[in-house]
Amino acid sequence: MTPGATGSVVTMHIGELAEKTGLSLRTIRHYDEVIDLRQGGGADADNVESRHQLDAFITDTVTRRQRLQDQLGMADEFLALLCAQ
């Protein structure tokens, strides 16, 4: 959700988010569940587990981002080769 120009909240449908991010609906729903668990607060076992899930999500996101960055670097290199022709 992002603030709109009038201060209202603009929501994005899950299908639109999946399309924009390249993530599956299942993955987005899983991440949403993890975030919901984290926002529940408390120091019980469920919260500890949700923290582990969130940490795993962060690690996975960093890995995916690095993979995309590497692919972008290869695409830039390929484009430079094409432009040099």
N, C-alpha and C positions, 0 to 999 in steps of 0.2 A: 504494500500500500504506500502511496505517495501523496503528499499534500497537494491539493489542487490550487489553482490560482485564487480561489475565494476562501481558502482555508479549509474547505471540505476535503474528505479523504476520497481518493480515487482508487478503486479496487481493480485488480486484474483477474480474469478468469483463469482457472488452472490450465486449460488447454492453450490459452495464449501464452502463459508463462512457460509451458513445456515447449512450445514452438520457438519462443525467443531464446531459451536457454539450451535447447537441444537435449533436455533431460526427459525421461519418461514420466508419465503421469504417476506411475507407481513410486518412482524415486521421489518425486515432489511430495506426494502424500506421506511417505515415510519421513522425509525431512520435516514436514509440517508437524507430524506427531512428536518428533524429537523436540522441536522448538516449544510445542505446547507443554510437554513434560517439564522442560527447563523453566518455563515461566510459572510453573506450579509452585516452585520454591520449596523450602524445607530441607532438612538434612537426613531424611530417611533413606532406606535402601533403594526405593524407586528413584529418588533424586540422584543418588550416586550412579545408578545405572544409566539414567538419562544423561548425566554428565559424560559418562564413557561413550555413549552413543553420539553425543554432540562432538566430542573430541575426535571420534572416528570420522564423522561427517566433515569436520574441518580438515583433517588429514587427507581425506578423499578429494575434497574440493581443491586443496593445494596441488595435489597430484594431477588432477584433471586440468587445472589451470596451466601447470608447467607443460603438460603434453600439448595443450593448445598453443602455448607460446612457442614451443619447439616446432610445431607444424607451421605456424605463421612465419618463423624464421626460414624454414625450408621453402615456403611459398615465395617469400621475399627474394631469396637467393635464385630461385627458378625464374622469377619475373625479371631480375637483373640480367640473367643470362639471355632471356628472350629479347630484352630491350637492347642488349649489346649486339644483336645480330644485324 
